[in-house]
């Protein structure tokens, strides 16, 4: 696993950026950079299982199965990936999840002079580095735009 880090300054208070990032409707807007049908099922609470979903090119629902490893409102969220969701079924072991199981996605929010510094740390394998280096900056720019206009 490699750790990738992305960050952005957003001209909005931490509480607004945090809410915009995690609220159902605005989550779908900024994460559309990864998949136009991006969504989640579950709740943002420590210890809870959550599904990050989307529809693939065949119209089938898939995505990631994860748990909220840490949740500190307006400060920090850590997501631990457990497996994948394939046609609505959780797959938590085997060759298709070996590369992802245990990977972390961490979000840190800091207030700096009335703005928010959002830092994202993502564990990934070599296969997704180029994709993430394109999609993450786009997603964070979308989050910035939504947060600054809310």
CORHU-V616123 format. One record per pair of residues at least 24 apart in sequence whose C-alpha atoms are under 6 Angstrom apart, sorted by the first residue. I is the first residue (numbers start at 1). J is the second residue. Records with the same first field share a line. If there is no record, write none. Layout:
I: J / J
//
This chain:
1: 123 / 124 / 125
2: 123 / 124 / 125
3: 122 / 123
4: 121 / 122
5: 120 / 121
6: 119 / 120
7: 118 / 119
8: 117 / 118
9: 116 / 117
10: 115 / 116 / 144
11: 115 / 148
12: 115 / 148
13: 115 / 116
14: 74 / 116
15: 74
17: 147
18: 74
30: 139 / 142 / 143
31: 139
33: 135 / 139
34: 135
46: 70 / 71
60: 87
61: 87
62: 86 / 87
75: 108 / 109
76: 107 / 108
77: 106 / 107
78: 105 / 106
79: 104 / 105
80: 104
//
